[in-house]
C-alpha cells in the first residue's frame, strides 16, 4: 500500500475551517449584540484593565480607582454640605479614589466596573458600628454630573440621590 502524503490534507484545511468554526458555536450572535455599541469612557491607560465578559459584543472596563468625575462630597440635603456641621451630616457621602465614606460607616471599594456612560458598578466591603458587610453598589451620574444616584441591587435599600457639594 502506498504511503499517504500529508499534502492533500493540508490543502483541505482551508476548505474545512468554516465548517469547524461554525460547529464550535452552534448559535448565531443576536442582531442586537452584533450592533451593540461600546460606551466611550475616558480612563487613563494606567488605570484600566480590559476584560471581555461572557456576554457577546460587550466590552467591560475594570478600573483600579473611581474616576475623578465621581469623586468628591455628595449630599442628600443641602445642609449635609456644610463643613462646619460635618459631625452631624448624616446624608453626606464622600467618594474617594478607593473608598466611600459615610456618617457612620466606610466602604472599601474592591472591583470597579464601568457599566455604561457615567455608570459604575462597585463591589464594596463596608464597616461601621461594629458591623461588616459586603454590597454591590451602582453609581450613576446625571444632570451634567451634578447628581449621583446610589443603588444597591442586592439590598432592600431605596435609590438615594445625592447632589454634588460646592467645592
C-alpha positions as CSV (number, residue, x, y, z in Angstrom):
1,X,0.0,0.0,0.0
2,X,1.5,3.4,-0.9
3,X,2.2,5.9,1.9
4,X,-0.3,8.8,2.2
5,X,1.1,12.2,1.7
6,X,0.1,14.8,4.3
7,X,-0.1,17.4,1.5
8,X,-3.8,16.7,0.4
9,X,-5.0,17.0,4.0
10,X,-3.0,20.2,4.5
11,X,-4.6,21.7,1.4
12,X,-8.1,20.7,2.6
13,X,-7.9,22.6,5.9
14,X,-8.8,26.0,4.5
15,X,-11.9,24.4,2.9
16,X,-12.9,22.7,6.2
17,X,-12.2,25.7,8.5
18,X,-15.6,27.4,8.1
19,X,-17.3,24.2,9.0
20,X,-15.2,23.6,12.0
21,X,-15.6,27.2,13.3
22,X,-19.3,27.1,12.7
23,X,-19.6,23.8,14.7
24,X,-17.9,25.3,17.7
25,X,-20.5,27.9,18.5
26,X,-23.6,26.4,17.0
27,X,-25.6,29.7,17.6
28,X,-25.6,33.0,15.8
29,X,-25.0,36.1,17.8
30,X,-28.2,38.1,18.2
31,X,-28.6,41.0,15.9
32,X,-28.8,43.4,18.9
33,X,-25.5,42.1,20.2
34,X,-23.9,42.4,16.7
35,X,-24.9,46.0,16.6
36,X,-24.1,46.9,20.2
37,X,-22.1,50.0,20.8
38,X,-19.4,50.3,23.4
39,X,-19.8,53.4,25.6
40,X,-16.9,55.9,25.4
41,X,-15.1,56.0,28.7
42,X,-12.3,58.5,29.5
43,X,-10.0,56.4,31.6
44,X,-6.2,56.9,31.8
45,X,-4.3,53.9,30.3
46,X,-2.5,53.3,33.6
47,X,-5.9,52.8,35.4
48,X,-7.7,50.4,33.1
49,X,-7.8,46.7,32.7
50,X,-9.8,45.4,29.7
51,X,-11.8,42.3,30.2
52,X,-14.1,40.5,27.7
53,X,-17.2,39.4,29.6
54,X,-19.2,36.3,28.9
55,X,-21.8,38.3,27.0
56,X,-21.1,38.6,23.3
57,X,-20.1,42.1,21.9
58,X,-19.9,43.7,25.3
59,X,-16.6,45.2,26.5
60,X,-16.3,45.7,30.2
61,X,-13.7,48.0,31.6
62,X,-12.4,47.4,35.1
63,X,-10.9,50.3,36.9
64,X,-8.3,50.5,39.7
65,X,-9.7,53.8,41.1
66,X,-13.0,55.6,41.0
67,X,-12.8,58.2,38.1
68,X,-12.4,61.9,39.2
69,X,-15.9,62.8,38.0
70,X,-17.4,60.5,40.7
71,X,-15.1,61.7,43.5
72,X,-16.0,64.4,45.9
73,X,-18.6,65.3,48.6
74,X,-22.2,64.4,47.8
75,X,-25.2,65.3,49.9
76,X,-28.7,64.1,50.3
77,X,-29.7,67.5,51.6
78,X,-28.1,70.9,51.2
79,X,-27.3,71.1,55.0
80,X,-25.1,68.0,54.6
81,X,-22.6,70.0,52.5
82,X,-22.0,72.4,55.4
83,X,-18.4,71.6,56.5
84,X,-19.0,73.3,59.9
85,X,-21.6,70.6,60.6
86,X,-19.6,67.6,59.4
87,X,-20.2,65.9,62.7
88,X,-24.0,65.7,62.1
89,X,-24.0,65.4,58.3
90,X,-25.8,62.1,58.2
91,X,-26.7,62.5,54.5
92,X,-23.1,63.1,53.3
93,X,-21.2,60.6,51.2
94,X,-17.6,61.3,50.4
95,X,-16.3,59.4,47.3
96,X,-12.5,58.9,47.4
97,X,-10.4,57.0,44.9
98,X,-10.8,53.7,46.7
99,X,-13.5,54.2,49.3
100,X,-16.9,55.6,50.1
101,X,-17.2,57.4,53.4
102,X,-20.5,58.0,55.2
103,X,-21.5,59.4,58.6
104,X,-21.2,56.1,60.5
105,X,-19.6,53.7,58.0
106,X,-16.9,53.3,55.4
107,X,-16.8,51.2,52.3
108,X,-13.5,49.9,50.9
109,X,-14.0,49.6,47.1
110,X,-12.9,46.4,45.5
111,X,-13.8,45.7,41.9
112,X,-14.9,48.7,39.9
113,X,-16.6,48.1,36.6
114,X,-17.8,50.7,34.0
115,X,-21.4,49.6,33.3
116,X,-22.2,52.4,30.8
117,X,-21.8,56.1,30.3
118,X,-21.5,57.7,33.7
119,X,-22.5,54.4,35.4
120,X,-20.2,52.3,37.6
121,X,-20.8,49.0,39.4
122,X,-18.7,48.6,42.6
123,X,-18.1,45.7,45.0
124,X,-17.8,47.3,48.4
125,X,-16.7,45.9,51.8
126,X,-18.5,48.1,54.4
127,X,-17.6,48.5,58.1
128,X,-19.3,50.6,60.7
129,X,-20.7,50.5,64.2
130,X,-19.0,47.2,64.9
131,X,-20.5,45.5,61.8
132,X,-19.1,44.4,58.5
133,X,-21.0,43.6,55.3
134,X,-20.4,43.4,51.5
135,X,-22.7,45.0,48.9
136,X,-22.7,45.6,45.2
137,X,-23.3,49.3,44.6
138,X,-24.3,51.1,41.4
139,X,-23.4,54.7,41.0
140,X,-24.9,56.8,38.2
141,X,-24.1,60.4,37.3
142,X,-26.8,62.6,35.8
143,X,-27.7,66.3,35.4
144,X,-24.4,67.3,33.9
145,X,-22.6,65.2,36.6
146,X,-24.1,67.3,39.4
147,X,-26.3,64.5,40.6
148,X,-25.2,61.0,41.7
149,X,-27.7,58.1,42.3
150,X,-26.6,55.2,44.5
151,X,-28.4,51.9,44.2
152,X,-27.7,48.6,45.9
153,X,-29.4,45.9,43.8
154,X,-28.8,43.2,46.3
155,X,-30.4,45.0,49.3
156,X,-33.8,46.4,50.1
157,X,-32.4,50.0,50.3
158,X,-34.1,52.5,48.1
159,X,-32.2,54.5,45.4
160,X,-30.5,57.5,47.0
161,X,-30.0,60.7,45.0
162,X,-27.1,63.0,46.1
163,X,-26.2,66.5,44.9
164,X,-22.6,67.4,44.5
165,X,-21.4,69.8,47.2
166,X,-19.8,73.0,46.2
167,X,-16.0,72.9,46.2
